[in-house]
Amino acid sequence: MSILDGVFKLCISPDDKLVVGLHYSGKLTIWRLPSLKLYHCWGLEEQPNFDEISPEFTDNPQRGKTLKDLVPCKNLVDVNWWDSKSLILSRCTGSVTVSSTKTLKNLLGTSPEWFEPSSRVTGVHHDGFLGLEVECVFPQKRRLGDTTEEEFEDSDDEDTSFVSKTTKLTKDVLYYVTDMERFQPPRKRPKIINRTYRLVCLKSTTTEELYTRKIDHEEYGEALELAKAYSLDTDRVYQRQWKKSDVSIASIQDYLSKIKKRSWVFHECIERIPYNIDAMRELLEFGLKGTDLQALLKRGRMEEGRWNDYR
């Protein structure tokens, strides 16, 4: 007996030479047009990182409890074209990637972009695409002491003891046989879900633009990783952190001492006014040690470096 695998989504490439299809089984296929000759085919388990779960679910126990309700499977739920050689893939887990049509390698990096589970994606317009995501919030259980006019049983699955299960089963049987109200089981409380619909834009950008955006959003750790990966100027990160922090021994060592532009550091040592005398003394001593004779002689034998390198 043959098993038919239905297709629930088809999308034609911008150059009208390929068509991609999503199957109910989780399979992804690409066909040539107009011959409909199979170009590539990947089963669910053959797709890179198909079972990856968002850190928001794995690191947050409260969110992790709702994982079984929001992510019934790990199949692809939507597909569109980034260009004629790459696909926009959205999974039920919330994973969104821009993948090569030849290898399905994620072109965005080592990890996918994380949307809410089962997000839908559009095609590319002005170097970006839109994603429609739905954030589901399950209200917390009613606390002890809250009373209602009627008795309800929580609809969530919970681990119950053998005695509780036996008692419940006995009452169900007695109610079925006698139809007496005293044996009537409590009605299940309806599960209420608050949904927030959100339209998100993922846009192609240069490394410099992304670096600037990370700094503006105060995502300094990610900005430093980006700077190290693409040999960007890390001074911009430390300068922003220094400007936004009070002068102290910690801020001098963590931010100011790591800035390579000596004229900028020297200007800060002269112009920055700390709030207390101890910080003032530390800042002046830091500036003096970086401009003494030994530091100047050492600088003559070295290229531009951090202020501490010449001390």
C-alpha positions as CSV (number, residue, x, y, z in Angstrom):
1,M,0.0,0.0,0.0
2,S,1.5,3.3,-1.1
3,I,1.4,6.4,1.2
4,L,0.6,9.7,-0.5
5,D,2.5,12.7,0.9
6,G,0.5,15.9,0.3
7,V,1.9,19.3,-0.5
8,F,0.5,22.3,1.3
9,K,2.7,25.1,0.0
10,L,4.2,25.9,-3.4
11,C,6.3,29.0,-4.3
12,I,7.9,29.9,-7.6
13,S,11.4,31.5,-7.7
14,P,11.8,35.1,-8.9
15,D,13.4,33.9,-12.2
16,D,10.5,31.4,-12.8
17,K,12.9,28.5,-13.1
18,L,12.3,26.6,-9.9
19,V,9.3,25.9,-7.6
20,V,9.7,24.8,-4.0
21,G,7.2,22.7,-2.1
22,L,6.5,21.9,1.5
23,H,5.1,18.4,2.3
24,Y,2.9,17.3,5.2
25,S,5.6,14.8,6.2
26,G,8.1,17.6,6.7
27,K,9.9,17.0,3.4
28,L,11.2,19.9,1.3
29,T,11.4,19.6,-2.4
30,I,12.6,21.8,-5.3
31,W,11.5,21.2,-8.9
32,R,12.6,22.7,-12.2
33,L,10.2,24.6,-14.3
34,P,8.5,24.0,-16.7
35,S,9.7,20.4,-16.9
36,L,8.8,19.6,-13.2
37,K,12.0,17.6,-12.9
38,L,13.1,17.0,-9.3
39,Y,16.1,19.4,-8.5
40,H,16.6,18.7,-4.8
41,C,14.8,16.8,-2.0
42,W,15.4,16.8,1.8
43,G,13.5,14.7,4.3
44,L,12.8,16.3,7.7
45,E,15.8,14.7,9.4
46,E,18.1,15.6,6.5
47,Q,17.5,19.3,6.9
48,P,20.2,21.2,8.9
49,N,19.3,21.9,12.6
50,F,15.7,20.8,12.1
51,D,15.3,20.0,15.8
52,E,16.9,23.2,17.2
53,I,14.9,24.9,19.9
54,S,15.0,28.6,20.8
55,P,17.0,29.4,23.9
56,E,14.0,31.3,25.2
57,F,12.2,28.0,25.7
58,T,15.2,26.0,26.9
59,D,16.5,28.7,29.4
60,N,13.1,29.8,30.7
61,P,11.2,27.1,32.6
62,Q,8.0,29.1,32.5
63,R,8.1,29.4,28.7
64,G,9.3,25.8,28.4
65,K,6.1,24.5,29.9
66,T,4.1,25.9,27.0
67,L,6.4,24.3,24.4
68,K,4.2,21.3,23.9
69,D,1.2,23.5,23.2
70,L,3.0,25.9,20.8
71,V,5.3,23.4,19.0
72,P,3.4,20.2,18.0
73,C,6.1,19.3,15.5
74,K,9.4,20.6,14.0
75,N,8.3,20.7,10.4
76,L,8.6,23.7,8.1
77,V,5.4,25.8,8.1
78,D,6.2,28.4,5.5
79,V,8.6,29.1,2.7
80,N,9.4,31.9,0.3
81,W,12.3,33.1,-1.9
82,W,15.1,35.4,-0.8
83,D,16.5,35.3,-4.4
84,S,16.8,32.7,-7.1
85,K,19.5,30.8,-5.2
86,S,18.3,31.0,-1.6
87,L,15.1,30.3,0.4
88,I,13.4,31.8,3.4
89,L,12.4,28.9,5.6
90,S,10.2,29.2,8.7
91,R,9.7,26.3,11.1
92,C,7.0,25.5,13.7
93,T,9.7,25.9,16.3
94,G,10.1,29.6,15.4
95,S,13.4,29.1,13.5
96,V,13.7,31.4,10.4
97,T,16.7,31.0,8.1
98,V,17.8,32.1,4.7
99,S,19.2,28.9,3.2
100,S,21.0,27.9,0.0
101,T,18.9,26.0,-2.5
102,K,21.8,23.6,-3.0
103,T,22.8,22.6,0.6
104,L,20.2,24.3,2.8
105,K,23.1,25.9,4.7
106,N,22.0,28.9,6.7
107,L,23.4,32.1,5.1
108,L,22.6,34.2,8.1
109,G,25.3,32.6,10.3
110,T,25.7,29.6,12.6
111,S,22.3,30.1,14.3
112,P,18.8,31.0,12.9
113,E,16.8,34.0,13.6
114,W,14.2,33.3,16.3
115,F,10.6,34.3,15.8
116,E,7.5,33.1,17.7
117,P,6.5,29.5,16.8
118,S,4.8,28.9,13.5
119,S,5.5,32.3,12.0
120,R,4.6,33.2,8.4
121,V,7.1,34.9,6.0
122,T,6.7,37.0,2.8
123,G,9.0,37.3,-0.2
124,V,11.8,39.9,-0.4
125,H,11.0,43.5,-1.0
126,H,13.6,46.3,-0.7
127,D,16.3,43.9,0.6
128,G,14.1,42.5,3.4
129,F,11.1,40.4,4.2
130,L,8.2,40.5,6.7
131,G,7.4,37.9,9.3
132,L,4.0,37.6,10.9
133,E,4.3,36.0,14.4
134,V,1.9,35.3,17.2
135,E,3.0,35.5,20.8
136,C,0.8,33.3,23.0
137,V,0.6,34.0,26.7
138,F,-1.0,31.4,29.0
139,P,-2.4,33.0,32.2
140,Q,-1.0,31.7,35.5
141,K,-3.1,29.3,37.5
142,R,-5.5,30.7,40.1
143,R,-4.0,31.0,43.5
144,L,-5.3,29.2,46.6
145,G,-8.0,31.2,48.3
146,D,-9.6,32.4,45.0
147,T,-13.2,31.4,45.0
148,T,-15.7,31.0,42.2
149,E,-19.4,30.2,42.1
150,E,-18.7,26.9,40.4
151,E,-16.1,24.2,40.8
152,F,-13.7,23.8,38.0
153,E,-10.9,21.3,37.3
154,D,-7.8,22.6,35.7
155,S,-7.6,21.6,32.1
156,D,-3.8,21.3,32.1
157,D,-2.3,17.8,32.3
158,E,-0.8,17.2,35.8
159,D,0.8,14.3,37.5
160,T,-1.7,12.7,39.9
161,S,-1.3,10.0,42.4
162,F,-2.8,6.5,42.0
163,V,-5.3,7.2,44.8
164,S,-6.5,10.4,43.1
165,K,-6.9,8.6,39.7
166,T,-8.8,5.7,41.3
167,T,-11.1,8.1,43.2
168,K,-11.8,10.1,40.1
169,L,-12.5,6.9,38.0
170,T,-14.9,5.6,40.7
171,K,-16.9,8.8,40.7
172,D,-17.1,8.8,37.0
173,V,-18.4,5.3,37.0
174,L,-21.0,6.0,39.8
175,Y,-22.1,9.2,38.0
176,Y,-22.5,7.2,34.7
177,V,-24.6,4.5,36.5
178,T,-26.6,6.6,38.9
179,D,-26.7,10.0,37.2
180,M,-26.6,11.6,40.7
181,E,-25.2,15.1,41.1
182,R,-23.1,14.2,44.1
183,F,-20.9,12.1,41.8
184,Q,-20.8,14.6,39.0
185,P,-17.1,15.3,38.1
186,P,-16.0,19.0,38.2
187,R,-16.1,20.7,34.8
188,K,-12.7,21.6,33.3
189,R,-11.8,25.2,33.3
190,P,-11.5,26.6,29.8
191,K,-7.9,27.3,28.8
192,I,-7.6,31.0,28.0
193,I,-4.8,32.1,25.7
194,N,-3.8,35.8,25.1
195,R,-2.5,36.2,21.6
196,T,-0.4,39.2,20.4
197,Y,0.1,39.5,16.6
198,R,3.3,41.2,15.5
199,L,4.7,42.1,12.1
200,V,8.5,41.8,12.1
201,C,10.9,43.0,9.4
202,L,14.2,41.2,8.7
203,K,16.3,43.3,6.4
204,S,19.6,42.8,4.7
205,T,22.3,45.2,6.0
206,T,26.0,45.8,5.9
207,T,28.4,44.8,8.7
208,E,29.0,48.4,9.7
209,E,25.3,49.2,9.9
210,L,24.7,46.1,12.0
211,Y,27.6,47.1,14.3
212,T,26.2,50.6,14.7
213,R,22.8,49.2,15.5
214,K,24.1,46.8,18.1
215,I,25.9,49.7,19.9
216,D,22.8,52.0,19.7
217,H,20.7,49.2,21.3
218,E,23.4,48.7,24.0
219,E,24.0,45.1,22.9
220,Y,27.7,45.5,23.7
221,G,28.6,41.8,24.0
222,E,27.3,41.0,20.5
223,A,28.9,44.2,19.1
224,L,32.3,43.1,20.4
225,E,31.9,39.7,18.9
226,L,30.9,41.3,15.6
227,A,33.9,43.6,15.8
228,K,36.3,40.7,16.4
229,A,34.8,38.6,13.6
230,Y,35.1,41.4,11.0
231,S,38.1,43.4,12.3
232,L,36.0,46.4,13.2
233,D,37.1,49.3,15.5
234,T,36.3,48.1,19.1
235,D,36.9,51.7,20.4
236,R,33.3,52.6,19.5
237,V,32.0,50.0,22.0
238,Y,34.3,51.0,24.9
239,Q,33.8,54.7,24.2
240,R,30.0,54.3,24.5
241,Q,30.2,52.2,27.6
242,W,32.6,54.8,29.2
243,K,30.3,57.7,28.4
244,K,27.3,55.9,29.9
245,S,29.1,54.9,33.1
246,D,30.3,56.8,36.2
247,V,34.0,57.3,36.6
248,S,35.4,54.6,38.9
249,I,38.3,52.2,39.2
250,A,36.1,49.5,37.5
251,S,35.0,51.7,34.6
252,I,38.6,52.9,34.0
253,Q,39.9,49.4,33.8
254,D,36.9,47.9,32.0
255,Y,36.4,50.6,29.4
256,L,38.8,53.5,29.2
257,S,42.0,51.4,29.4
258,K,40.9,49.3,26.4
259,I,40.5,52.3,24.1
260,K,43.3,52.5,21.5
261,K,42.9,56.1,20.4
262,R,45.3,57.8,22.8
263,S,44.2,61.4,22.0
264,W,40.6,60.5,22.9
265,V,41.7,58.9,26.2
266,F,43.9,61.9,27.1
267,H,41.0,64.3,26.4
268,E,38.8,62.3,28.8
269,C,41.4,62.3,31.5
270,I,41.5,66.1,31.4
271,E,37.9,67.0,30.7
272,R,35.9,64.3,32.5
273,I,34.8,65.4,36.0
274,P,34.1,62.5,38.4
275,Y,31.5,62.7,41.2
276,N,33.9,61.9,44.1
277,I,37.5,62.6,45.0
278,D,38.7,59.0,44.9
279,A,37.5,58.6,41.3
280,M,39.2,61.9,40.4
281,R,42.5,60.8,41.8
282,E,42.3,57.4,40.0
283,L,41.5,59.1,36.7
284,L,44.4,61.7,37.0
285,E,46.9,58.9,38.0
286,F,45.7,56.9,35.0
287,G,46.3,59.8,32.7
288,L,49.7,60.6,34.2
289,K,51.0,57.1,34.0
290,G,50.1,57.0,30.3
291,T,51.9,60.2,29.5
292,D,55.1,60.0,31.5
293,L,58.6,59.7,30.0
294,Q,58.7,55.9,30.1
295,A,55.4,55.6,28.3
296,L,56.5,58.1,25.6
297,L,59.8,56.2,25.0
298,K,57.9,52.9,24.8
299,R,55.4,54.4,22.4
300,G,58.2,55.4,20.1
301,R,59.1,51.7,19.7
302,M,55.5,50.5,19.2
303,E,52.6,51.1,16.9
304,E,49.3,52.6,18.1
305,G,47.9,50.5,21.0
306,R,45.9,50.7,24.2
307,W,46.8,53.2,26.8
308,N,47.9,50.5,29.2
309,D,50.4,49.1,26.6
310,Y,52.8,52.1,27.3
311,R,52.6,52.0,31.1
